[in-house]
């Protein structure tokens, strides 16, 4: 009854009578109405509701087995729900279930399988012969293709030499690019296509280039052959340009170790080269002089190497000691960079002689000290003032400003033709103090000031004896 009461009448069907009405009165017979034809929904964009399909009920969820009671007995196992289940099965969408069924159905299309490669057989079918690459034909080599030029090879040996073709090609390469025996006097006739026989190569790096290089370069870089090229130019500057007067050459020993201690002057120092030239030209023994130069000179490209090859040595106590151990004649300038950095108003005023390193050197090696005074170098490039803020850019301790530099550019580096005078004083022997005196700071300082005073006196005497800085 409940089902009939809750049932909703369809379209065109009269409503059902209640129970009271059925008992009290007779129900008239309903006149059937013609069924209405359902017209399709022609509204644009309207979609028909999908037909619902009956779906099987989802299987009930699996229930867990009841947990056993613990040994302690103080905790009961939880109750489990019956298989009938108090929870209703979840409602499943018809469209989703249909889609899943469609996916589960096996596809009608056959699955394409990858073709397996056929087993390797030794049959020589036409297809196999077609896929196999043809062998590389070995070219027929002529006898003239092997070996360096000028070697005759019989045609019977060509077949054997084809196997060793790389070896013969290497021999031919070596023969083609080997350095030819070129006469140094007839270099100009060498072929132009050969780099090693080129005229420029042979003169710069070949045998002809080695003619101008000495085989006796010492450990400090002195090249006698290179120095001989510039010796005549230095002698001309010494005799004609600076017109140097030399005195006291008898105080310079002909043999043995000696230490020449001189004042340092001139913005661009020429004193080391002039000292060397004076000893070589005017001394009876024509000794070679090695002088120590400042470190900043070697920061310039080519300049440090040039000075090394003509006899200069980098200022270092170890270098000086090694030179004196070979009984060389060594010149030092204790003023250092402060000597050549004096302004023109401070000319010929000797600066501090450092901490007396040359005194320690003379005490340890037993070398004789020869005080030397140079006059005339201060006027070659008179230093008006110096720019220290450009020292980091130029690599110089300062940028000098002279009457000619930097106003005339590189031409301003040319020294003025001042009149020079070099005087060698009597030798000073320090052997009485012994090598252990080098460790006595008070003794070293006292000897240092003594020699500085001697050189200052020699400079003042030379200045008093000249009338003009440029005419003597």
VOGU-3710 file (C-alpha; in Angstrom, 3 decimals, decimal comma):
1> xxxxxxxxxx> 0,000/0,000/0,000  2,685/2,352/0,888  4,285/1,758/-2,426  1,058/2,484/-4,307  0,398/5,602/-2,263  3,833/7,041/-2,922  3,766/6,178/-6,568  3,549/9,213/-8,738  0,978/8,993/-11,575  2,270/9,308/-15,035
11> xxxxxxxxxx> 1,155/11,953/-17,502  -2,483/11,364/-18,661  -3,324/8,942/-15,848  -5,955/10,055/-13,232  -4,955/10,203/-9,645  -5,710/7,186/-7,495  -8,633/7,334/-5,110  -8,166/7,197/-1,411  -9,470/4,363/0,794  -12,447/6,373/2,082
21> xxxxxxxxxx> -13,651/7,276/-1,291  -13,575/3,682/-2,394  -15,814/2,613/0,491  -18,430/5,393/0,296  -19,082/5,782/-3,301  -18,478/4,054/-6,517  -15,759/5,357/-8,604  -16,783/6,320/-12,089  -14,941/4,755/-14,872  -12,215/6,981/-16,231
31> xxxxxxxxxx> -12,445/7,885/-19,811  -9,123/7,082/-21,408  -7,465/10,018/-23,005  -5,431/9,673/-26,082  -1,737/9,432/-25,385  0,123/12,624/-26,027  2,856/12,474/-28,520  6,154/13,579/-27,036  7,747/16,141/-29,217  11,478/16,320/-29,412
41> xxxxxxxxxx> 13,156/19,216/-27,644  14,184/21,502/-30,436  15,641/24,166/-28,243  19,204/24,943/-29,470  21,940/23,771/-27,232  19,731/21,444/-25,189  21,083/17,995/-24,526  19,087/14,929/-23,817  19,588/13,332/-20,473  21,569/10,142/-20,753
51> xxxxxxxxxx> 19,711/6,947/-20,229  20,427/5,297/-16,932  21,512/1,736/-17,027  21,104/-0,681/-14,264  24,406/-1,280/-12,570  25,218/-4,172/-10,343  25,679/-3,431/-6,716  29,214/-2,913/-5,593  30,693/-5,745/-3,582  30,650/-5,143/0,142
61> xxxxxxxxxx> 33,885/-3,911/1,639  36,152/-6,496/3,116  35,980/-6,640/6,870  38,938/-7,077/9,091  39,192/-10,067/11,320  38,553/-9,308/14,985  41,688/-8,653/16,969  42,469/-11,341/19,449  42,359/-10,602/23,077  45,679/-9,815/24,572
71> xxxxxxxxxx> 47,383/-12,032/27,088  46,901/-9,430/29,771  43,157/-9,609/29,216  42,536/-6,024/30,041  41,736/-4,962/26,490  38,834/-6,440/24,517  38,925/-6,948/20,803  36,821/-4,436/18,819  33,487/-5,511/17,465  33,165/-6,161/13,756
81> xxxxxxxxxx> 30,244/-5,341/11,561  28,223/-8,135/9,981  28,514/-9,068/6,368  25,051/-7,710/5,791  26,587/-4,316/6,368  24,978/-1,321/7,891  26,534/0,980/5,316  24,826/1,275/1,971  26,825/0,694/-1,134  28,083/3,904/-2,668
91> xxxxxxxxxx> 26,124/5,248/-5,537  27,909/4,679/-8,803  27,523/6,955/-11,753  26,176/5,119/-14,742  28,357/6,897/-17,218  31,526/6,137/-15,242  30,618/2,454/-14,934  29,915/2,168/-18,643  33,229/3,802/-19,461  35,095/1,398/-17,190
101> xxxxxxxxxx> 33,369/-1,576/-18,788  34,287/-0,334/-22,199  37,913/-0,132/-21,163  37,797/-3,628/-19,677  36,485/-5,180/-22,887  39,241/-6,572/-25,060  39,954/-4,549/-28,133  38,841/-5,953/-31,387  42,014/-4,804/-33,074  44,863/-7,244/-33,147
111> xxxxxxxxxx> 47,955/-6,110/-31,214  50,866/-5,359/-33,519  53,970/-7,254/-32,577  57,496/-6,151/-33,301  59,067/-8,220/-35,963  61,960/-10,246/-34,612  65,171/-10,233/-36,590  65,669/-13,366/-38,556  68,200/-15,849/-37,324  71,688/-15,459/-38,741
121> xxxxxxxxxx> 72,310/-17,970/-41,446  75,173/-18,643/-43,693  73,046/-18,647/-46,783  74,048/-16,241/-49,479  70,673/-15,111/-50,723  70,382/-12,172/-53,134  68,962/-9,968/-50,359  71,883/-10,768/-48,056  74,384/-10,117/-50,775  72,704/-6,792/-51,475
131> xxxxxxxxxx> 72,868/-5,614/-47,851  76,517/-6,588/-47,377  78,847/-3,636/-48,195  81,244/-4,321/-51,010  84,920/-4,693/-50,107  87,128/-1,620/-50,448  89,250/-2,008/-53,527  92,966/-1,637/-52,972  94,334/0,820/-55,492  97,182/-0,178/-57,639
141> xxxxxxxxxx> 100,155/1,858/-56,491  102,941/2,823/-58,725  106,552/2,421/-57,801  107,166/6,168/-57,909  104,673/6,775/-55,069  106,869/5,195/-52,399  109,971/6,396/-50,691  111,712/9,736/-50,776  112,712/11,224/-54,108  115,784/9,759/-55,697
151> xxxxxxxxxx> 115,162/6,147/-54,578  114,509/3,622/-57,369  111,946/0,887/-56,601  111,339/-2,144/-58,792  107,803/-2,765/-59,982  107,888/-6,280/-58,463  108,045/-4,801/-54,971  104,997/-2,554/-55,361  102,626/-5,297/-54,210  104,644/-5,854/-51,033
161> xxxxxxxxxx> 104,976/-2,158/-50,344  101,218/-1,621/-50,633  100,851/-3,355/-47,278  103,369/-1,015/-45,654  102,066/2,120/-47,351  101,754/4,198/-44,116  105,389/3,496/-43,255  106,602/4,610/-46,660  104,374/7,693/-46,537  105,909/8,651/-43,174
171> xxxxxxxxxx> 109,369/8,258/-44,659  108,400/10,425/-47,551  106,950/13,066/-45,183  110,189/13,123/-43,191  112,213/13,446/-46,357  110,061/16,303/-47,636  110,092/18,340/-44,421  113,555/17,617/-43,109  115,867/20,611/-42,726  117,879/20,811/-45,909
181> xxxxxxxxxx> 121,598/21,293/-45,834  121,693/24,933/-46,876  124,908/26,823/-47,281  124,987/29,921/-45,071  126,591/31,943/-47,848  123,960/30,962/-50,417  120,761/31,177/-48,403  119,032/33,425/-50,897  118,830/30,592/-53,437  116,643/28,380/-51,170
191> xxxxxxxxxx> 113,188/27,494/-52,468  110,399/29,763/-51,227  107,858/26,976/-50,566  110,024/25,326/-47,902  109,606/27,074/-44,529  112,788/25,669/-43,089  114,846/26,874/-46,034  113,295/30,337/-45,999  115,743/33,215/-45,906  114,081/34,909/-42,922
201> xxxxxxxxxx> 113,877/31,679/-40,923  117,511/30,779/-41,524  118,754/34,220/-40,529  116,668/34,471/-37,376  116,556/30,912/-36,019  118,771/28,848/-38,284  122,520/28,458/-38,408  122,988/31,968/-39,716  121,057/33,326/-36,733  123,358/31,497/-34,337
211> xxxxxxxxxx> 126,346/33,363/-35,688  125,458/36,463/-33,675  124,953/34,573/-30,412  127,719/33,634/-28,070  128,118/30,145/-26,676  129,707/31,497/-23,487  126,781/33,259/-21,799  127,375/33,197/-18,053  124,838/32,449/-15,333  123,979/36,133/-14,917
221> xxxxxxxxxx> 123,171/36,665/-18,605  126,328/38,362/-19,921  126,679/37,718/-23,649  130,154/38,783/-24,867  129,121/38,707/-28,521  126,048/40,823/-27,861  128,043/43,266/-25,761  130,656/43,665/-28,508  127,949/44,989/-30,860  127,217/47,967/-28,565
231> xxxxxxxxxx> 130,717/48,497/-27,225  131,725/50,875/-30,004  128,592/52,952/-29,447  129,277/53,177/-25,719  132,871/54,168/-26,402  131,699/56,959/-28,691  129,333/58,268/-25,996  132,138/58,000/-23,458  134,720/59,851/-25,577  132,689/62,269/-27,701
241> xxxxxxxxxx> 129,396/62,928/-25,990  130,148/62,982/-22,249  133,902/63,561/-22,686  134,687/61,652/-19,520  137,881/62,383/-17,572  139,083/59,441/-15,499  141,426/59,685/-12,511  142,850/57,258/-9,990  142,785/54,160/-12,205  145,926/52,939/-10,435
251> xxxxxxxxxx> 143,761/52,311/-7,366  141,772/49,663/-9,222  143,465/46,240/-8,859  144,342/44,371/-12,047  143,323/41,024/-10,568  141,337/39,727/-7,654  138,049/40,657/-6,126  137,218/44,298/-5,438  134,097/46,311/-4,640  133,637/49,721/-6,268
261> xxxxxxxxxx> 131,334/51,891/-4,105  130,042/54,966/-5,955  127,482/57,727/-5,666  124,338/57,271/-7,767  123,066/60,178/-9,845  121,119/60,975/-12,966  117,386/60,546/-13,505  118,099/57,914/-16,151  121,283/56,317/-14,809  124,171/56,081/-17,226
271> xxxxxxxxxx> 126,780/55,758/-14,485  126,973/51,943/-14,544  127,629/51,814/-18,302  130,200/54,659/-18,109  132,057/52,972/-15,237  132,271/49,747/-17,212  133,500/51,590/-20,306  136,096/53,546/-18,337  137,627/50,384/-16,852  137,616/48,621/-20,196
281> xxxxxxxxxx> 139,132/51,518/-22,172  141,589/53,167/-19,790  142,622/50,505/-17,301  145,852/48,674/-18,252  144,297/45,238/-17,639  141,038/46,140/-19,460  139,030/44,325/-16,825  135,339/43,607/-17,131  133,118/45,334/-14,601  129,802/43,967/-13,354
291> xxxxxxxxxx> 127,451/46,450/-11,699  124,297/45,936/-9,640  121,164/47,673/-10,894  117,777/48,389/-9,323  114,876/45,978/-9,475  112,435/48,352/-11,187  114,558/48,298/-14,353  113,627/44,642/-14,912  109,916/45,475/-14,936  110,255/47,071/-18,353
301> xxxxxxxxxx> 110,083/44,858/-21,427  113,478/44,229/-23,042  115,335/46,744/-20,853  116,239/44,324/-18,066  117,303/41,658/-20,554  119,366/44,182/-22,483  121,225/45,283/-19,360  121,859/41,685/-18,328  123,399/40,878/-21,687  125,823/43,804/-21,502
311> xxxxxxxxxx> 126,976/43,081/-17,939  124,426/44,375/-15,410  123,267/42,143/-12,550  120,113/42,452/-10,520  120,841/44,054/-7,137  120,896/41,213/-4,639  123,363/40,286/-1,852  123,517/36,685/-3,054  124,320/37,744/-6,619  127,072/40,066/-5,418
321> xxxxxxxxxx> 128,578/37,382/-3,199  128,654/34,884/-6,061  130,368/37,439/-8,291  133,017/38,214/-5,684  133,583/34,499/-5,117  134,655/34,362/-8,783  137,147/37,256/-8,163  135,087/39,677/-10,265  135,199/43,469/-10,158  131,771/44,582/-8,872
331> xxxxxxxxxx> 130,289/48,095/-8,681  127,530/48,967/-6,202  125,458/52,128/-5,649  124,373/52,166/-1,986  122,066/55,182/-2,448  119,775/53,065/-4,613  116,592/54,622/-5,922  117,010/57,632/-3,604  120,203/58,604/-5,418  118,655/58,900/-8,881
341> xxxxxxxxxx> 115,467/60,403/-7,423  117,133/63,538/-6,023  115,772/66,829/-7,277  118,117/69,156/-9,101  118,393/71,482/-6,106  119,725/68,490/-4,087  122,315/67,502/-6,666  125,568/65,934/-5,437  124,245/65,616/-1,884  124,674/61,951/-1,050
351> xxxxxxxxxx> 121,664/60,241/0,468  121,731/57,592/3,145  123,728/54,488/2,211  121,081/52,060/3,278  121,881/49,691/6,145  125,411/48,937/5,041  124,795/45,778/3,063  127,930/46,310/0,997  129,983/46,553/4,235  128,761/43,132/5,351
361> xxxxxxxxxx> 129,501/41,781/1,890  133,093/43,101/1,981  133,669/41,725/5,487  132,412/38,236/4,629  134,234/37,899/1,310  137,405/39,856/2,187  136,970/42,157/-0,823  138,692/45,523/-1,002  136,463/48,623/-1,142  137,359/51,308/-3,697
371> xxxxxxxxxx> 135,429/54,591/-3,161  134,391/56,170/-6,462  133,026/59,642/-7,246  131,082/60,496/-10,424  130,441/64,124/-11,351  128,410/65,293/-14,345  125,588/62,739/-14,290  123,238/65,034/-12,365  123,060/67,419/-15,353  122,214/64,802/-17,978
381> xxxxxxxxxx> 118,501/64,833/-17,058  117,901/67,437/-14,346  114,955/66,316/-12,204  112,630/69,282/-11,600  109,905/67,348/-9,752  108,383/63,884/-9,774  104,832/62,549/-9,987  104,240/59,730/-7,550  100,533/59,184/-8,291  101,362/57,720/-11,718
391> xxxxxxxxxx> 103,871/55,202/-10,394  101,378/52,316/-10,318  100,374/52,878/-13,941  103,918/53,097/-15,327  105,713/50,590/-13,062  108,265/53,277/-12,133  108,893/54,391/-8,546  107,932/57,851/-9,806  107,352/59,668/-13,094  110,220/62,135/-13,622
401> xxxxxxxxxx> 109,649/65,592/-15,014  112,721/67,161/-16,589  113,211/70,145/-18,909  112,802/67,783/-21,872  110,635/64,918/-20,578  107,740/64,329/-21,051  107,374/67,480/-23,157  109,387/66,101/-26,072  108,102/62,536/-25,740  110,699/59,796/-26,249
411> xxxxxxxxxx> 113,165/62,401/-27,479  113,163/63,838/-23,965  114,930/60,680/-22,699  118,095/61,638/-24,569  120,623/62,909/-21,982  122,142/66,347/-22,207  125,863/66,467/-23,202  127,284/67,318/-19,793  130,971/67,044/-18,904  131,733/63,962/-16,785
421> xxxxxxxxxx> 134,519/63,150/-14,384  135,169/59,807/-12,672  137,641/59,509/-9,807  138,733/56,258/-8,113  139,928/56,756/-4,537  142,471/54,793/-2,544  141,332/51,257/-1,619  139,986/50,609/1,875  140,867/47,271/3,414  138,449/45,903/6,023
431> xxxxxxxxxx> 140,159/42,560/6,579  141,290/43,592/10,084  137,725/43,276/11,339  137,322/39,723/10,047  134,188/37,983/8,752  132,624/38,004/12,221  132,455/41,818/12,022  129,520/41,505/9,621  127,341/40,529/12,603  128,273/43,647/14,587
441> xxxxxxxxxx> 125,614/46,254/13,696  127,487/49,127/15,370  130,685/48,369/13,448  128,813/48,069/10,156  127,062/51,405/10,711  130,317/53,159/11,643  132,155/51,856/8,562  129,190/52,747/6,384  129,223/56,393/7,492  133,002/56,520/7,122
451> xxxxxxxxxx> 132,932/55,438/3,471  130,000/57,731/2,714  131,974/60,673/4,078  134,986/59,750/1,952  132,916/59,649/-1,252  131,192/62,949/-0,387  134,576/64,594/0,011  135,720/63,250/-3,362  132,565/64,591/-5,026  133,013/68,044/-3,481
461> xxxxxxxxxx> 136,644/68,184/-4,593  135,691/67,254/-8,171  132,970/69,915/-8,232  135,405/72,535/-7,021  137,778/71,737/-9,870  135,345/72,315/-12,757  134,161/75,628/-14,212  131,084/74,555/-16,169  128,744/71,589/-16,098  128,870/71,310/-19,911
471> xx> 132,349/72,590/-20,772  134,401/71,414/-17,807
//
